[in-house]
Amino acid sequence: MRVVIVEDNAIYKEELINCLNQEAEAVDIVGITDNGAEGLAVIETVRPDVVFTDIRMPEMDGFEMIEAIRRKHIFCKFVVVSSCPEFVYAKRAMQLGVSDYLLNPVKLSEIRMVLRRLEEELRDRDRWVHLLNLEYVFLNAITGQIREDERMEVLIQERYGIRVHERIAVLGIGMGSNYDEYKDYVSRTLHELQEYNASFRVYPMELSGRHSFVALIYHMEDEKATYQYLEQNIIPVLGKEVRGRMVCSWGVSDGFRNMHETVQRLDRIAEWNLILEKGTLICEEKIRRIHLHPFKYPVELEKEAKEALDARDLQRFKETFTSYRAYCRGLPCTPQEAKEGCIRIALVLIQMATEVGAAEVQLKGQRFLRGISRANGWTDIEERVESFFEYLTEREGEGEKISLLIQKALEYIREYYDQGITLEEISGRLHVTEEYLSSQFRKETGKTFSEIIRTYRIENVKRLLTTTTYKLNQIAEMVGYADPKYMSRVFKEKTGILPLDYRKKNG
């Protein structure tokens, strides 16, 4: 057992050395110093197993030295040998995870008892030490796989100075498709964070599978001050450099055991990025302070989206979502309301998918809307819209050319299917007979006019069931059914299942 002694009183120091020398077979004294500052330097150099230290010393006291050693992640045990019997000192020693607290003058019997216990603890430590790096500990904590083991908790405290119930903040930084481009910059910024602020410790972790970072912040002197420092000094710096999606969220865990729940809460609150401005450090307290307003769906934006789609103008279509984003933030409304409105606008694209007609297109359309319902950033939504728009446009070009007559007829259906438009009305607008238009529908699309209308309605019912929380009467009105019971009957004929059962199965 390699030992360092840190004691400024010559008499007490000599007594301690004599006691330890009588245990020469078990003890090797590798350093002796007179104060905490010198002790810190020696400990950094020789890396002992055990440090015997006084409390009151010049330059740096014993507690300050222990804290400094913890911050440097030097794994050694501490025994306080002091002339201070006050409880406050013993309590502080326990908080720092020291192995024992002895009073001067020390007795040989006490030293022997401490050494025997330390020998056993060190043997036990050696069996765990290969697991005790912070990445292992924190990764298992945030994934909910941390083991409840008192020995491990003691070793974590000894090595890193982190108590099992210490409050640890979790800073989440979510990125999307720009992750690979900016990950090195974000990683470097988080690792450098420690150099600019000594009031907390930081351990950044890259979660590449989720295109995100998690920074675990511990030994915080002041939680509120830490949050403000990150929001005012770090998040804006990242926001200036990182283009596109960047969602920043904050939560605090009571130690390791509920860190997994804290990370899950961050995932839930991150969707408020849809309402709050980019660069906001989202936390539950900030969400509670938002004054929400009643949400009214902007029908005029849906009309603009339809016009953009008819013109096959992607940029104009994307601008619809930009306007909608400003509308949602201006209210503001809840993320769920914002998403449901997004989905209604996106359904315009789905109508185009119905026209293209292939089963794989329909399936891709479902995934597209499901992706929007799960998005937690406008960049995510816009990227999905652009991708699906381009996909549909390419699919259109691959198929047979549909006549201008049927294209115009499909435009009328897409525009008015939810208002009960009839074949007679469309044929009148296109100046052809109902019979001719009906035959051309069947010839060019493989479907009758009624089948196309029904397909539009049922497909939109499916998507509203799985991507929104609207009630059946609301959905029926939105897709052009006067009676929700009739809608349910048609839905079951088409799908073999009732609407609410479909929602339960696919929601």
C-alpha positions as CSV (number, residue, x, y, z in Angstrom):
1,M,0.0,0.0,0.0
2,R,1.6,3.3,-1.2
3,V,1.0,6.1,1.3
4,V,1.4,9.9,1.2
5,I,1.4,12.0,4.5
6,V,0.2,15.7,4.4
7,E,0.7,17.2,7.9
8,D,2.1,20.6,9.0
9,N,2.5,19.8,12.7
10,A,5.9,18.2,13.2
11,I,5.0,16.3,16.4
12,Y,1.8,14.8,14.9
13,K,3.6,14.0,11.7
14,E,6.3,12.1,13.5
15,E,3.8,10.1,15.5
16,L,1.9,9.1,12.3
17,I,5.2,8.1,10.6
18,N,6.2,5.9,13.5
19,C,2.8,4.2,13.6
20,L,2.9,3.5,9.8
21,N,6.6,2.3,10.0
22,Q,5.5,-0.4,12.4
23,E,3.3,-1.7,9.6
24,A,6.2,-1.7,7.2
25,E,5.2,-5.0,5.5
26,A,1.9,-3.4,4.4
27,V,2.8,0.2,4.0
28,D,5.3,2.1,1.7
29,I,5.5,5.8,2.5
30,V,6.2,7.4,-0.9
31,G,5.7,11.1,0.0
32,I,5.7,13.5,3.0
33,T,4.6,17.2,2.8
34,D,3.8,20.1,5.0
35,N,0.7,21.6,3.3
36,G,-2.1,20.9,0.9
37,A,-0.5,22.7,-2.1
38,E,2.7,20.6,-1.9
39,G,0.5,17.5,-1.1
40,L,-1.4,18.0,-4.3
41,A,1.8,18.2,-6.4
42,V,3.2,15.0,-4.8
43,I,-0.1,13.1,-5.2
44,E,-0.3,14.0,-8.8
45,T,3.3,12.7,-9.3
46,V,3.4,9.4,-7.2
47,R,-0.4,8.4,-7.5
48,P,-0.6,6.8,-4.0
49,D,-3.2,4.3,-2.8
50,V,-3.9,6.2,0.4
51,V,-3.4,9.8,1.7
52,F,-3.3,10.7,5.4
53,T,-4.0,14.4,5.7
54,D,-4.6,17.1,8.2
55,I,-7.3,19.7,7.7
56,R,-5.9,23.1,8.9
57,M,-2.8,23.8,6.9
58,P,-1.2,26.8,5.2
59,E,-1.6,27.6,1.5
60,M,-4.3,24.9,0.9
61,D,-6.2,23.1,3.6
62,G,-6.9,19.4,3.5
63,F,-10.5,19.7,2.2
64,E,-9.4,21.9,-0.6
65,M,-6.7,19.5,-1.5
66,I,-9.1,16.5,-1.6
67,E,-11.5,18.5,-3.8
68,A,-8.7,19.3,-6.2
69,I,-7.6,15.7,-6.4
70,R,-11.2,14.6,-7.1
71,R,-11.4,17.2,-10.0
72,K,-8.3,15.7,-11.5
73,H,-9.9,12.2,-11.3
74,I,-6.9,10.7,-9.3
75,F,-8.2,7.5,-7.7
76,C,-6.9,7.3,-4.1
77,K,-8.4,7.0,-0.6
78,F,-8.2,9.6,2.0
79,V,-7.9,9.3,5.8
80,V,-8.3,12.6,7.7
81,V,-6.0,12.9,10.8
82,S,-7.0,16.1,12.6
83,S,-7.0,17.9,15.9
84,C,-10.5,19.3,15.2
85,P,-13.2,17.3,16.9
86,E,-16.0,19.5,15.8
87,F,-18.9,17.7,14.0
88,V,-18.9,20.2,11.1
89,Y,-15.4,19.0,10.1
90,A,-16.4,15.3,10.3
91,K,-19.5,16.0,8.3
92,R,-17.5,17.7,5.5
93,A,-15.1,14.8,5.4
94,M,-18.0,12.4,5.0
95,Q,-19.4,14.5,2.1
96,L,-16.1,14.3,0.4
97,G,-16.1,10.5,0.7
98,V,-13.0,10.1,3.0
99,S,-12.4,6.6,4.3
100,D,-12.0,7.6,8.0
101,Y,-11.6,10.5,10.4
102,L,-9.1,10.1,13.2
103,L,-8.2,12.5,16.0
104,N,-4.6,13.4,17.0
105,P,-2.7,12.1,18.7
106,V,-3.2,8.8,16.7
107,K,-2.9,5.4,18.3
108,L,-1.3,2.4,16.7
109,S,-4.4,0.3,17.2
110,E,-6.5,2.8,15.3
111,I,-4.0,2.9,12.4
112,R,-3.9,-0.9,12.2
113,M,-7.7,-1.1,12.1
114,V,-7.8,1.5,9.3
115,L,-5.1,-0.1,7.3
116,R,-6.8,-3.6,7.5
117,R,-10.0,-2.1,6.2
118,L,-8.3,-0.1,3.5
119,E,-6.4,-3.3,2.3
120,E,-9.7,-5.0,1.8
121,E,-11.3,-2.0,0.1
122,L,-8.3,-1.6,-2.3
123,R,-8.5,-5.3,-3.3
124,D,-12.2,-4.8,-4.0
125,R,-11.5,-1.6,-5.9
126,D,-9.1,-3.4,-8.2
127,R,-11.9,-5.7,-9.3
128,W,-14.0,-2.7,-10.3
129,V,-11.5,-0.2,-11.5
130,H,-11.6,-1.2,-15.1
131,L,-15.2,-0.3,-15.2
132,L,-15.0,3.0,-13.4
133,N,-14.4,5.5,-16.1
134,L,-16.9,8.4,-16.3
135,E,-18.0,7.4,-19.8
136,Y,-19.0,3.9,-18.6
137,V,-20.7,5.3,-15.5
138,F,-22.6,8.1,-17.3
139,L,-23.5,6.1,-20.4
140,N,-25.1,3.4,-18.2
141,A,-26.8,6.1,-16.2
142,I,-28.5,7.9,-19.2
143,T,-29.6,4.6,-20.7
144,G,-31.1,3.4,-17.4
145,Q,-28.6,0.5,-17.0
146,I,-26.7,1.7,-14.0
147,R,-26.4,-0.9,-11.3
148,E,-27.3,-0.3,-7.7
149,D,-24.2,-1.3,-5.9
150,E,-22.9,0.4,-2.8
151,R,-19.3,-0.5,-3.5
152,M,-19.4,1.0,-6.9
153,E,-21.1,4.2,-5.5
154,V,-18.3,4.5,-2.9
155,L,-15.6,4.1,-5.6
156,I,-17.3,6.7,-7.8
157,Q,-17.3,9.1,-5.0
158,E,-13.7,8.3,-4.1
159,R,-12.4,8.6,-7.6
160,Y,-14.5,11.5,-9.0
161,G,-16.0,13.1,-5.9
162,I,-19.5,12.5,-7.2
163,R,-22.0,11.5,-4.5
164,V,-24.7,9.0,-5.5
165,H,-27.5,11.6,-5.0
166,E,-25.6,14.7,-6.2
167,R,-27.7,16.8,-8.6
168,I,-26.3,16.5,-12.1
169,A,-27.6,18.7,-14.9
170,V,-28.1,17.2,-18.4
171,L,-27.6,19.5,-21.4
172,G,-28.9,18.0,-24.6
173,I,-27.9,19.3,-28.0
174,G,-29.9,17.7,-30.8
175,M,-28.9,18.1,-34.4
176,G,-30.3,16.6,-37.7
177,S,-28.8,16.1,-41.1
178,N,-26.1,18.7,-40.3
179,Y,-24.7,16.5,-37.5
180,D,-21.7,15.2,-39.4
181,E,-20.8,18.7,-40.6
182,Y,-20.8,20.3,-37.1
183,K,-20.2,17.5,-34.6
184,D,-16.4,18.3,-34.3
185,Y,-17.1,21.9,-33.6
186,V,-19.8,21.2,-31.0
187,S,-17.6,18.5,-29.4
188,R,-14.6,20.9,-29.2
189,T,-16.8,23.7,-27.7
190,L,-18.2,21.4,-25.0
191,H,-14.8,20.1,-24.1
192,E,-13.4,23.6,-23.8
193,L,-16.3,24.8,-21.7
194,Q,-14.5,23.6,-18.5
195,E,-11.6,26.0,-19.2
196,Y,-13.8,29.1,-19.0
197,N,-15.8,28.4,-15.9
198,A,-14.6,26.7,-12.7
199,S,-17.9,26.7,-10.9
200,F,-18.9,23.3,-12.4
201,R,-17.5,20.2,-14.1
202,V,-18.5,19.0,-17.5
203,Y,-18.4,15.6,-19.2
204,P,-19.5,15.7,-22.9
205,M,-20.8,12.6,-24.6
206,E,-21.4,12.1,-28.3
207,L,-24.6,10.1,-29.1
208,S,-24.0,9.6,-32.8
209,G,-26.9,7.2,-33.3
210,R,-29.2,10.0,-32.2
211,H,-27.3,12.8,-34.0
212,S,-26.9,14.6,-30.7
213,F,-24.7,15.4,-27.8
214,V,-25.3,15.2,-24.1
215,A,-23.2,17.2,-21.6
216,L,-23.4,16.1,-18.0
217,I,-22.7,18.9,-15.6
218,Y,-21.8,18.2,-12.0
219,H,-20.2,19.8,-8.9
220,M,-22.4,22.9,-9.6
221,E,-22.0,25.7,-7.2
222,D,-25.3,27.2,-8.3
223,E,-27.8,25.5,-10.6
224,K,-29.5,28.7,-11.7
225,A,-26.3,30.5,-12.4
226,T,-25.0,27.5,-14.4
227,Y,-28.2,27.5,-16.6
228,Q,-27.9,31.2,-17.2
229,Y,-24.2,30.9,-18.1
230,L,-24.9,28.2,-20.7
231,E,-27.9,30.1,-22.1
232,Q,-26.2,33.4,-22.4
233,N,-22.6,32.4,-23.3
234,I,-22.5,28.9,-24.8
235,I,-25.8,28.3,-26.7
236,P,-25.5,31.6,-28.7
237,V,-22.0,30.7,-29.7
238,L,-23.1,27.3,-31.0
239,G,-26.1,28.9,-32.7
240,K,-24.0,31.3,-34.7
241,E,-21.9,28.5,-36.1
242,V,-24.3,25.6,-36.5
243,R,-26.7,26.1,-39.5
244,G,-30.0,24.3,-39.6
245,R,-31.4,22.3,-36.8
246,M,-30.0,22.7,-33.3
247,V,-32.3,21.9,-30.3
248,C,-30.9,22.6,-26.9
249,S,-32.6,21.3,-23.7
250,W,-31.9,21.2,-20.0
251,G,-32.9,19.1,-17.0
252,V,-31.5,18.2,-13.6
253,S,-31.2,14.7,-12.2
254,D,-31.0,13.7,-8.5
255,G,-27.9,11.5,-9.0
256,F,-27.3,8.6,-11.3
257,R,-30.3,6.5,-10.7
258,N,-33.0,8.8,-12.3
259,M,-30.7,10.2,-15.0
260,H,-32.5,8.0,-17.6
261,E,-35.8,9.6,-16.7
262,T,-34.2,13.1,-17.0
263,V,-33.0,12.3,-20.5
264,Q,-36.4,11.0,-21.5
265,R,-37.9,14.3,-20.2
266,L,-35.5,16.2,-22.4
267,D,-36.7,14.3,-25.4
268,R,-40.3,15.4,-24.6
269,I,-39.6,19.0,-24.0
270,A,-37.4,19.3,-27.0
271,E,-40.5,19.5,-29.3
272,W,-41.1,23.0,-27.8
273,N,-38.4,24.1,-30.2
274,L,-41.3,24.4,-32.7
275,I,-42.6,27.3,-30.6
276,L,-39.5,28.8,-29.1
277,E,-36.8,30.6,-31.1
278,K,-33.6,28.8,-32.2
279,G,-30.9,29.2,-29.6
280,T,-33.3,28.9,-26.6
281,L,-32.2,26.6,-23.9
282,I,-35.4,24.8,-23.3
283,C,-36.3,23.7,-19.8
284,E,-39.6,22.8,-18.0
285,E,-39.7,26.1,-16.1
286,K,-39.5,28.2,-19.3
287,I,-42.3,26.1,-20.9
288,R,-44.5,26.7,-17.9
289,R,-44.1,30.5,-18.4
290,I,-45.4,30.4,-22.0
291,H,-48.8,32.1,-22.3
292,L,-50.7,30.0,-24.8
293,H,-53.4,31.3,-27.1
294,P,-56.3,29.4,-28.7
295,F,-55.2,27.8,-32.0
296,K,-57.1,28.5,-35.2
297,Y,-55.9,26.7,-38.3
298,P,-54.8,29.1,-41.0
299,V,-56.9,27.9,-44.0
300,E,-55.3,30.5,-46.3
301,L,-51.9,28.8,-45.9
302,E,-53.4,25.5,-47.0
303,K,-54.7,27.3,-50.1
304,E,-51.3,28.7,-50.8
305,A,-49.8,25.2,-50.5
306,K,-52.3,23.8,-53.0
307,E,-51.4,26.5,-55.5
308,A,-47.7,25.9,-55.1
309,L,-48.3,22.2,-55.6
310,D,-50.3,22.8,-58.7
311,A,-47.4,24.8,-60.1
312,R,-45.0,22.1,-58.9
313,D,-43.1,25.0,-57.2
314,L,-41.1,23.5,-54.3
315,Q,-39.7,26.8,-53.0
316,R,-43.1,28.3,-52.8
317,F,-44.4,25.2,-51.1
318,K,-41.6,25.4,-48.5
319,E,-42.4,29.1,-47.9
320,T,-45.9,28.0,-46.8
321,F,-44.2,26.2,-43.9
322,T,-42.0,29.2,-43.1
323,S,-45.2,31.4,-42.8
324,Y,-46.9,28.7,-40.7
325,R,-43.9,28.6,-38.4
326,A,-44.1,32.3,-37.8
327,Y,-47.8,32.0,-37.2
328,C,-47.4,29.3,-34.5
329,R,-44.7,31.2,-32.7
330,G,-46.6,34.4,-32.9
331,L,-49.7,32.9,-31.1
332,P,-48.0,30.9,-29.4
333,C,-49.6,27.5,-29.4
334,T,-48.6,24.0,-28.2
335,P,-46.2,21.8,-30.2
336,Q,-49.1,19.3,-30.7
337,E,-51.3,21.9,-32.2
338,A,-48.4,23.1,-34.4
339,K,-47.8,19.6,-35.7
340,E,-51.4,18.9,-36.4
341,G,-51.6,22.1,-38.5
342,C,-48.4,21.0,-40.3
343,I,-50.0,17.7,-41.1
344,R,-53.1,19.3,-42.6
345,I,-50.8,21.3,-44.9
346,A,-48.7,18.3,-45.7
347,L,-51.9,16.4,-46.6
348,V,-51.8,18.4,-49.8
349,L,-48.7,16.5,-50.7
350,I,-50.4,13.2,-49.8
351,Q,-53.2,14.1,-52.3
352,M,-50.5,14.3,-54.9
353,A,-49.2,10.9,-53.8
354,T,-52.7,9.4,-54.2
355,E,-52.6,10.7,-57.8
356,V,-49.3,9.0,-58.5
357,G,-51.0,5.9,-57.1
358,A,-48.4,3.2,-56.5
359,A,-48.6,1.2,-53.2
360,E,-45.0,2.0,-52.3
361,V,-45.8,5.7,-52.8
362,Q,-48.8,5.4,-50.4
363,L,-46.6,3.6,-47.8
364,K,-43.9,6.3,-48.2
365,G,-46.6,8.9,-47.7
366,Q,-47.6,7.4,-44.4
367,R,-44.0,7.4,-43.2
368,F,-43.7,11.0,-44.3
369,L,-46.6,12.1,-42.1
370,R,-45.5,9.9,-39.2
371,G,-42.1,11.6,-39.4
372,I,-43.7,15.0,-39.2
373,S,-45.7,14.0,-36.2
374,R,-42.5,13.0,-34.4
375,A,-40.3,15.9,-35.5
376,N,-39.1,18.4,-32.9
377,G,-37.7,21.1,-35.2
378,W,-38.9,23.1,-38.2
379,T,-35.7,22.1,-40.1
380,D,-36.7,18.4,-39.7
381,I,-40.2,19.2,-41.1
382,E,-38.9,21.2,-44.0
383,E,-36.3,18.6,-45.0
384,R,-39.0,15.9,-44.9
385,V,-41.3,18.0,-47.0
386,E,-38.6,18.8,-49.6
387,S,-37.5,15.1,-49.8
388,F,-41.1,13.8,-50.3
389,F,-41.9,16.6,-52.8
390,E,-39.0,15.7,-55.0
391,Y,-39.7,12.0,-54.7
392,L,-43.3,12.5,-55.9
393,T,-42.2,14.8,-58.7
394,E,-39.8,12.2,-59.9
395,R,-42.4,9.5,-59.7
396,E,-44.7,11.6,-61.8
397,G,-42.1,11.8,-64.5
398,E,-41.6,8.0,-64.5
399,G,-45.2,7.1,-65.2
400,E,-47.3,7.4,-68.3
401,K,-48.4,10.9,-69.4
402,I,-51.8,11.8,-68.1
403,S,-53.8,13.9,-70.4
404,L,-54.3,17.6,-69.6
405,L,-58.0,16.9,-69.3
406,I,-57.6,14.4,-66.5
407,Q,-54.8,16.5,-64.8
408,K,-57.3,19.4,-64.6
409,A,-60.0,17.0,-63.3
410,L,-57.6,15.7,-60.6
411,E,-56.8,19.3,-59.6
412,Y,-60.5,20.0,-59.1
413,I,-60.8,16.8,-57.0
414,R,-57.8,17.8,-54.9
415,E,-59.2,21.2,-54.4
416,Y,-62.8,20.3,-53.6
417,Y,-63.0,16.6,-52.7
418,D,-63.9,17.6,-49.1
419,Q,-66.8,19.8,-50.3
420,G,-68.8,17.1,-52.1
421,I,-67.8,18.0,-55.7
422,T,-69.6,15.8,-58.3
423,L,-68.6,14.4,-61.7
424,E,-71.3,16.6,-63.2
425,E,-69.7,19.7,-61.8
426,I,-66.3,18.8,-63.0
427,S,-67.4,17.8,-66.5
428,G,-69.3,21.1,-66.7
429,R,-66.2,23.1,-65.8
430,L,-64.1,21.2,-68.4
431,H,-66.8,21.4,-71.1
432,V,-67.1,17.7,-71.7
433,T,-69.8,15.1,-71.1
434,E,-70.1,13.1,-67.9
435,E,-69.8,9.9,-69.9
436,Y,-66.6,10.9,-71.7
437,L,-65.0,12.2,-68.5
438,S,-66.0,9.0,-66.6
439,S,-64.5,6.8,-69.4
440,Q,-61.2,8.8,-69.4
441,F,-60.9,8.5,-65.7
442,R,-61.2,4.7,-65.9
443,K,-58.9,4.5,-68.9
444,E,-56.0,6.8,-67.6
445,T,-56.1,6.1,-63.9
446,G,-57.6,2.6,-63.7
447,K,-60.3,4.0,-61.2
448,T,-63.8,5.4,-61.5
449,F,-64.5,9.0,-60.4
450,S,-66.3,7.7,-57.2
451,E,-63.3,5.5,-56.4
452,I,-60.9,8.4,-56.7
453,I,-63.0,10.6,-54.4
454,R,-63.4,7.7,-51.9
455,T,-59.6,7.0,-52.0
456,Y,-58.8,10.7,-51.3
457,R,-61.1,10.7,-48.3
458,I,-60.2,7.4,-46.8
459,E,-56.4,8.0,-47.2
460,N,-56.8,11.4,-45.5
461,V,-58.9,9.8,-42.7
462,K,-56.1,7.3,-42.1
463,R,-53.5,10.0,-41.8
464,L,-55.6,12.2,-39.5
465,L,-56.3,9.2,-37.3
466,T,-52.6,8.3,-36.9
467,T,-51.0,11.7,-36.8
468,T,-53.5,13.9,-34.9
469,T,-55.8,13.7,-31.9
470,Y,-58.9,15.0,-33.8
471,K,-62.3,13.4,-32.9
472,L,-64.2,11.4,-35.5
473,N,-66.8,14.1,-36.1
474,Q,-64.0,16.6,-36.7
475,I,-62.2,14.3,-39.2
476,A,-65.4,13.6,-41.0
477,E,-66.1,17.3,-41.5
478,M,-62.5,17.8,-42.7
479,V,-62.7,15.2,-45.4
480,G,-66.2,15.9,-46.7
481,Y,-68.4,13.4,-44.8
482,A,-71.6,14.9,-43.3
483,D,-72.1,11.9,-41.0
484,P,-69.3,10.4,-39.0
485,K,-71.2,7.1,-38.8
486,Y,-71.4,6.9,-42.5
487,M,-67.7,7.7,-42.7
488,S,-67.0,4.9,-40.3
489,R,-69.0,2.4,-42.4
490,V,-67.2,3.4,-45.6
491,F,-63.9,3.2,-43.8
492,K,-64.5,-0.3,-42.6
493,E,-65.6,-1.4,-46.1
494,K,-62.4,-0.1,-47.5
495,T,-60.0,-1.2,-44.7
496,G,-61.8,-4.0,-42.9
497,I,-61.5,-2.1,-39.5
498,L,-63.3,0.7,-37.7
499,P,-61.6,4.1,-37.5
500,L,-60.9,4.1,-33.8
501,D,-59.5,0.5,-34.0
502,Y,-57.3,1.7,-36.8
503,R,-56.0,4.6,-34.6
504,K,-55.3,2.2,-31.7
505,K,-53.4,-0.2,-34.0
506,N,-51.4,2.4,-36.0
507,G,-51.3,5.5,-33.8
